[in-house]
């Protein structure tokens, strides 16, 4: 024991003295060489395989014994153990080499342990055997039951599947050692699920043993058990569940709820009216329960529409009914599945049928026209009351009520009780070539029953329009033009319609036969050329030429019109382009077109408007002359009561007073003299111009004008009461001229302001009446 304790100390000394150790080893090697050369000693470990059983609960469990063949039993050797679990799980007796397990082992946690053994000489501390590795295996016992790690299971199979159909495979696992005994060998059995299912004992495959109908039961719960030890007594077991859902197959046909259906429909019902509903039932679900309804006898009056949401069959009207023709119908309806699969009986694919009795109910129907649309023709310019056409409607009911007709929304046509349409005004095809009339027919016995028909009236053409110029032509001729020059090409247009293409002819009118300046050449293609027939045109001598041209059409009877072409004489450049032309009293350059000149004038007008707007804004910023913001005005009133005699007037009157000048009147308050003036006006009607009342009326009107701040500007009034004598030129008085000449023109009154024109005219008329 003392030697065993001192062994580590000796080993430590050996490590502290490596040189000494090397020397010793070398010497020992030299000493052993001759011995080895003469004698070979076999050294080996002596032990059996080591096994230990799991789950043993004894304090110490013998595992095995390590022994070297050099061990003489004299306690000169000691055994050492290292590796997995050495000292914690496994211990060794240093003298004997016996190994003992001091803890309970679990094979599922660790199946074997790798350890290393070594034997040393007690005296020298040197190993006498090379270190060797050995394994301690843990022996399995059946301490784990089978487990279904993927359970519980759920699957789906079609209903009515044949026997032997594989449903699912279940698998259990056992943590025991499959290579040691039967601890991990499993057997599968059914605890629940017979007689519809079976399970293969060794594979765990679940199969169908009997056909199942989803409509009877759509879900099954199967319990599968796995037992180890091949199912022998003492084996452990585990269970799992398998939920099996049956999916639907189309194994049921739809069946009508009733074998006979009764429905009613009014004869006035429009096409597409829903008459009633039929319904079939199908025990299947989803796509397999979808149905199609149809009319089996091929009726053209009724149809059935399938409602995909409710799976109902909607009977609809396909054609208008007539109670007077047929009062009851019997149709056969058929229902079939939309989807047919292999499970559906072939002899039942034809579907099921039912009978539908439909009774037609009488209704007061509106009149029925013989045609929905009528086409009529009438010539334009036809006299009033002319016949256009006729329509006809009847009452389809048995009562056969009389019919009244009317034309809606057009006053050019009227219709009588016989359906005859006539015109009430002359028609002009050029205004409207077609008329779309709506004619209504109303029962006299029931004004609510009204029907309509469309009447299309085509207005036929009559040649009542003569051809005319296609457009306004701006034509000019150069002063230096030569005879035969083409100065303008003209064309014509006719408002009338033509059965064939229009053909126009162009000629000079008879009043232009003496024309020696221009000729017309008909191009025979609805155009004509205007050519010069002489040379030497002069703007000063004749600035404008008017050329009357006759244009005739090819209708029967033919119509002719005279169109005047205005030709201006122009000064042209070398290329024949116009430079200046005389239009009346104005001379301007012909280098610009009329559109261009209009555009220039428009721009100038816009600029002037902007200028006036700016001036108005500036003027508005100044203090207004009148508080009520009326416009400023200038007024020059010159009044005198006598007129000089001829040349003497030049010295008696200062003519400068008549010149226009700006008069700035002071602000005056407007007087309310309207009532007073009206009274004076009524009195002045009974007296002459020399009456004081008349003069007072004139003065009152002047006062009103002076006090009105909103009166227009530049009013001017001159009155002449007496005329002097001694003038050799005779009288210039407007009063005396009116006496001598009753048809005297009073145009000079236009020089007066707008407020005094009526006053002056009335005054002059009174003078004329009095004299």
Residue pairs with C-beta under 8 A, 6 or more apart in sequence:
3 78
3 122
3 123
4 78
4 94
4 122
7 78
7 120
7 122
7 125
10 124
10 125
11 125
14 21
14 125
15 21
42 69
43 68
43 69
43 70
43 128
43 129
44 68
44 69
44 129
45 66
45 67
45 68
45 69
45 117
45 129
45 132
46 67
46 68
46 69
47 64
47 65
47 66
47 67
47 97
47 134
48 64
48 65
49 64
49 137
50 63
50 64
50 99
50 134
50 135
50 136
50 137
51 63
51 64
51 136
51 137
51 138
51 139
52 61
52 63
52 101
52 105
52 136
52 137
52 138
52 139
53 61
53 105
53 138
53 139
53 141
54 104
54 105
54 106
54 107
54 108
54 138
54 139
54 140
54 141
54 143
55 104
55 105
55 106
55 141
55 143
56 101
56 104
56 105
57 104
59 102
60 100
60 101
60 102
61 100
61 101
61 102
62 98
62 99
62 100
62 101
63 90
63 99
63 100
63 101
63 136
64 98
64 99
64 136
65 96
65 97
65 98
65 99
66 79
66 81
66 92
66 97
66 98
66 99
66 117
66 119
66 134
67 97
68 77
68 97
68 119
68 128
68 129
70 77
70 119
70 128
70 129
71 77
71 97
71 119
75 95
75 122
76 121
76 122
76 123
77 119
77 120
77 121
77 122
77 128
78 94
78 95
78 119
78 120
78 122
79 92
79 93
79 94
79 95
79 96
79 97
79 117
79 118
79 119
80 92
80 94
80 117
80 118
80 119
80 120
81 87
81 90
81 91
81 92
81 99
81 115
81 116
81 117
82 115
82 116
82 118
83 113
83 114
83 115
83 116
83 133
84 113
84 114
84 115
85 113
85 115
86 115
88 103
89 101
89 102
89 103
89 105
89 113
90 99
90 100
90 101
90 102
90 113
90 115
90 136
91 99
91 100
91 102
92 98
92 99
92 100
92 117
93 100
97 117
97 119
99 136
105 138
106 138
107 138
107 139
107 140
107 141
107 176
107 177
108 143
108 144
108 175
108 176
110 138
111 137
111 138
111 177
112 135
112 136
112 137
112 138
113 135
113 136
113 138
114 133
114 134
114 135
115 133
115 134
115 135
115 136
116 131
116 132
116 133
116 134
117 131
117 132
117 133
117 134
118 127
118 129
118 131
118 132
119 127
119 128
119 129
120 126
120 127
120 128
121 127
121 128
139 180
140 176
140 177
140 180
140 181
140 183
141 176
141 183
142 176
142 181
142 183
142 228
142 229
142 234
142 235
142 236
143 176
144 174
144 175
144 176
144 183
144 236
145 174
145 228
145 236
145 237
145 238
146 172
146 173
146 174
146 186
146 226
146 227
146 228
146 236
146 237
146 238
147 172
147 173
147 174
147 238
148 170
148 171
148 172
148 224
148 226
148 238
148 239
148 240
149 171
149 173
150 170
150 171
151 170
151 240
151 241
151 242
152 240
152 241
152 242
152 243
153 168
153 170
153 240
153 241
153 242
153 243
154 242
154 243
154 244
154 245
155 167
155 168
155 242
155 243
155 244
155 245
156 244
156 245
156 246
156 247
157 165
157 167
157 208
157 244
157 245
157 246
157 247
158 246
158 247
158 248
158 249
158 343
159 212
159 213
159 214
159 215
159 218
159 246
159 247
159 248
159 249
159 251
160 211
160 212
160 213
160 249
160 251
160 343
161 208
161 211
161 212
162 208
162 211
163 207
163 208
163 209
163 210
163 211
164 207
164 208
164 209
165 207
165 208
166 205
166 206
166 207
167 197
167 206
167 207
167 208
167 242
167 244
168 205
168 206
168 242
168 244
169 203
169 204
169 205
169 206
170 188
170 199
170 204
170 206
170 224
170 226
170 240
170 242
171 204
172 186
172 188
172 204
172 226
172 238
172 240
174 183
174 184
174 186
174 228
174 236
175 184
176 183
176 184
176 228
177 183
177 184
178 184
178 185
182 228
182 229
182 230
182 232
182 235
183 228
183 229
184 228
185 228
185 229
185 230
186 226
186 227
186 228
186 230
187 201
187 202
187 226
187 227
187 228
187 230
187 231
188 199
188 200
188 201
188 202
188 203
188 204
188 224
188 225
188 226
189 199
189 201
189 224
189 225
189 227
189 231
190 197
190 198
190 199
190 222
190 223
190 224
190 225
191 223
191 224
191 225
191 239
192 221
192 222
192 223
193 206
193 220
193 221
193 222
193 223
193 224
193 242
194 209
195 209
195 210
196 208
196 209
196 210
196 212
196 220
197 206
197 207
197 208
197 209
197 220
197 222
197 244
198 206
198 207
198 209
199 205
199 206
199 207
199 224
200 207
204 224
204 226
206 222
206 224
206 242
212 220
212 246
213 251
214 246
214 247
214 248
214 249
215 252
215 283
215 284
217 246
218 245
218 246
219 243
219 244
219 245
219 246
220 243
220 244
220 246
221 241
221 242
221 243
221 244
222 241
222 242
222 243
222 244
223 239
223 240
223 241
223 242
224 239
224 240
224 241
224 242
225 237
225 238
225 239
226 237
226 238
226 239
226 240
227 235
227 236
227 237
228 235
228 236
228 237
229 235
229 236
248 284
248 285
248 286
248 288
249 284
249 288
249 341
249 343
250 284
250 288
250 337
250 339
250 340
250 341
250 343
250 344
251 284
251 343
251 344
251 345
252 282
252 283
252 284
252 288
253 282
253 337
253 344
253 345
253 348
253 351
253 352
254 280
254 281
254 282
254 289
254 291
254 335
254 336
254 337
254 351
254 352
255 280
255 281
255 282
255 352
256 278
256 279
256 280
256 333
256 335
256 352
256 353
256 354
257 279
257 280
257 281
258 278
258 354
259 354
259 355
260 354
260 355
260 356
260 357
261 276
261 278
261 333
261 354
261 355
261 356
261 357
262 356
262 357
262 359
263 275
263 276
263 315
263 356
263 357
263 358
263 359
264 275
264 358
264 359
264 361
265 273
265 275
265 317
265 321
265 358
265 359
265 360
265 361
266 321
266 360
266 361
266 362
266 363
267 320
267 321
267 322
267 323
267 360
267 361
267 362
267 363
267 365
268 363
268 364
268 365
269 275
269 317
269 321
270 317
270 320
271 317
271 318
271 319
271 320
272 316
272 317
273 316
273 317
274 314
274 315
274 316
275 302
275 315
275 316
275 317
275 358
276 314
276 315
276 356
277 312
277 313
277 314
277 315
278 293
278 304
278 312
278 313
278 315
278 333
278 354
278 356
279 311
279 312
279 313
280 291
280 293
280 311
280 313
280 335
280 352
282 288
282 289
282 291
282 311
282 337
283 289
284 337
287 338
287 339
288 337
288 339
288 341
289 311
289 337
290 308
290 311
290 337
290 338
290 339
291 306
291 311
291 313
291 335
291 336
291 337
291 338
292 306
292 335
292 336
292 337
292 338
293 304
293 305
293 306
293 313
293 333
293 334
293 335
294 304
294 333
294 334
294 335
294 336
295 302
295 303
295 304
295 331
295 332
295 333
295 334
296 331
296 332
296 333
296 334
296 353
297 331
297 332
299 318
299 329
299 331
300 318
300 319
301 317
301 318
301 319
301 321
301 329
302 315
302 316
302 317
302 318
302 329
302 331
302 356
302 358
303 315
303 316
303 318
304 313
304 314
304 315
304 316
304 333
305 313
305 314
305 316
306 312
306 313
306 314
307 313
307 314
313 333
313 335
315 333
315 356
315 358
321 360
322 360
322 396
323 360
323 361
323 362
323 363
324 396
324 397
324 398
326 360
327 359
327 360
328 357
328 358
328 359
328 360
329 357
329 358
329 360
330 355
330 356
330 357
330 358
331 355
331 356
331 358
332 353
332 354
332 355
332 356
333 353
333 354
333 355
333 356
334 351
334 352
334 353
335 351
335 352
335 353
335 354
336 349
336 350
336 351
337 344
337 351
340 349
362 397
364 397
364 399
364 443
364 446
364 449
365 395
365 396
365 397
365 449
366 441
366 443
366 449
366 450
366 451
367 393
367 394
367 395
367 396
367 403
367 441
367 442
367 443
367 449
367 450
367 451
368 393
368 394
368 395
368 396
368 451
369 391
369 392
369 393
369 441
369 451
369 453
370 391
370 392
370 393
370 394
371 391
371 453
372 453
372 454
373 453
373 454
373 455
373 456
374 389
374 391
374 439
374 453
374 454
374 455
374 456
375 455
375 456
375 458
376 388
376 389
376 421
376 455
376 456
376 457
376 458
377 457
377 458
377 459
377 460
378 386
378 388
378 423
378 427
378 457
378 458
378 459
378 460
379 459
379 460
379 461
379 462
380 426
380 427
380 428
380 429
380 430
380 459
380 460
380 461
380 462
380 464
381 426
381 427
381 428
381 462
381 464
382 423
382 426
382 427
383 426
384 423
384 424
384 425
384 426
385 422
385 423
385 424
386 422
386 423
387 420
387 421
387 422
388 413
388 421
388 422
388 423
388 457
389 420
389 421
389 455
389 457
390 418
390 419
390 420
390 421
391 405
391 415
391 419
391 421
391 439
391 441
391 453
391 455
392 419
393 403
393 405
393 419
393 441
393 451
393 453
394 400
394 403
395 401
395 402
395 403
395 443
395 449
399 445
401 443
401 444
401 445
401 446
401 449
402 417
402 443
402 444
402 445
403 417
403 441
403 442
403 443
403 444
404 417
404 441
404 442
404 443
404 444
405 415
405 416
405 417
405 419
405 439
405 440
405 441
405 442
406 415
406 439
406 440
406 442
407 413
407 414
407 415
407 421
407 437
407 438
407 439
408 437
408 438
408 439
408 440
408 452
409 438
410 435
410 437
411 424
411 425
412 423
412 424
412 425
412 427
412 435
413 421
413 422
413 423
413 424
413 435
413 437
413 457
414 421
414 422
414 424
415 421
415 422
415 439
416 422
419 439
421 437
421 439
421 455
421 457
427 459
428 459
429 459
429 460
429 461
429 462
429 496
429 497
430 465
430 495
430 496
432 459
433 458
433 459
433 497
434 456
434 457
434 458
434 459
435 456
435 457
435 459
436 454
436 455
436 456
437 454
437 455
437 456
437 457
438 452
438 453
438 454
438 455
439 452
439 453
439 454
439 455
440 450
440 451
440 452
441 450
441 451
441 452
441 453
442 449
442 450
443 449
443 450
461 496
461 497
461 498
462 496
463 496
463 553
463 555
463 556
463 557
463 558
463 559
464 496
464 559
465 494
465 495
465 496
465 559
466 494
466 551
466 553
466 559
466 560
466 561
467 492
467 493
467 494
467 502
467 504
467 551
467 552
467 553
467 559
467 561
468 492
468 493
468 494
468 551
468 561
468 563
469 490
469 491
469 492
469 493
469 551
469 563
469 565
470 490
470 491
470 492
470 493
473 488
473 490
473 565
473 566
474 593
474 594
475 487
475 488
475 530
475 565
475 566
475 567
475 568
476 487
476 567
476 568
476 569
476 570
476 578
476 581
476 590
477 485
477 487
477 518
477 532
477 537
477 545
477 567
477 568
477 569
477 570
478 537
478 570
478 571
478 572
478 576
478 578
479 536
479 537
479 538
479 539
479 569
479 570
479 571
479 572
480 535
480 536
480 537
480 572
481 487
481 532
481 535
481 537
482 532
482 535
483 532
483 533
483 534
483 535
484 531
484 532
484 533
485 531
485 532
486 529
486 530
486 531
487 518
487 530
487 531
487 532
487 567
488 529
488 530
488 565
488 567
489 523
489 527
489 528
489 529
489 530
490 506
490 527
490 528
490 529
490 530
490 549
490 565
491 504
491 526
491 527
491 528
492 504
492 506
492 526
492 551
494 502
494 504
494 553
496 553
496 555
498 553
498 554
498 555
500 554
502 526
502 553
502 554
503 526
503 553
503 554
504 526
504 551
504 552
504 553
504 554
505 522
505 551
505 552
505 554
506 520
506 522
506 528
506 549
506 550
506 551
507 520
507 522
507 549
507 550
507 552
508 515
508 519
508 520
508 547
508 548
508 549
508 550
509 548
509 549
509 550
509 562
511 548
512 547
512 548
512 549
515 533
515 547
516 533
516 534
517 532
517 533
517 534
517 537
517 545
518 530
518 531
518 532
518 533
518 545
518 547
518 567
519 530
519 531
519 532
519 533
520 528
520 529
520 530
520 531
520 547
520 549
521 528
521 529
521 530
521 531
522 528
523 529
528 549
530 547
530 565
530 567
537 569
538 569
539 569
539 570
539 571
539 580
539 581
539 582
542 569
543 568
543 569
543 581
543 582
543 583
544 566
544 567
544 568
544 569
544 582
544 583
544 584
545 566
545 567
545 568
545 569
546 564
546 565
546 566
546 567
547 564
547 565
547 566
547 567
548 562
548 563
548 564
548 565
549 562
549 563
549 564
549 565
550 560
550 561
550 562
551 560
551 561
551 563
552 558
552 559
552 560
553 559
553 560
568 581
568 582
568 583
568 590
569 581
569 582
570 578
570 579
570 580
570 581
570 590
571 578
571 579
571 580
571 581
572 578
572 579
573 579
577 591
578 589
578 590
578 591
579 589
579 590
579 591
580 587
580 588
580 589
580 590
581 587
581 588
581 590
588 597
592 600
625 632
625 664
625 667
626 632
626 667
626 709
626 710
627 667
628 709
628 710
630 709
630 710
631 710
631 713
632 713
633 711
633 712
633 713
633 714
633 715
634 660
634 662
634 663
634 713
634 714
635 663
635 665
635 705
635 706
635 711
635 713
635 714
635 715
635 716
635 753
636 660
636 661
636 663
636 714
636 715
636 716
637 702
637 715
637 716
637 717
638 657
638 658
638 716
638 717
638 718
639 717
639 718
639 719
640 653
641 721
641 722
642 721
642 722
642 724
643 649
643 720
643 722
643 723
643 724
643 733
644 650
644 651
644 652
644 653
644 724
645 724
645 725
645 726
645 727
646 724
646 726
646 727
646 728
646 729
647 727
648 724
648 726
649 724
660 714
665 706
667 709
668 706
668 707
668 709
669 707
670 707
670 708
670 709
671 703
671 704
671 707
673 700
673 703
673 704
674 704
676 700
677 697
677 700
677 701
677 704
680 693
680 696
680 697
680 700
681 697
683 693
683 697
684 691
684 693
684 694
684 697
687 693
687 694
688 694
688 766
688 770
689 695
689 763
689 766
689 767
689 770
694 766
698 719
698 759
698 763
701 756
701 759
702 717
705 711
705 715
705 755
705 756
711 753
711 755
712 753
712 754
712 755
714 753
715 752
715 753
715 754
715 755
715 756
716 751
716 752
716 753
717 752
717 753
717 756
717 760
719 763
720 733
720 734
720 735
723 731
723 732
723 733
723 735
723 736
731 737
734 744
734 748
734 764
735 764
735 767
735 771
737 744
738 744
738 764
738 767
738 768
738 771
739 767
739 768
739 771
742 768
746 761
746 764
749 757
749 760
749 761
749 764
750 757
752 760
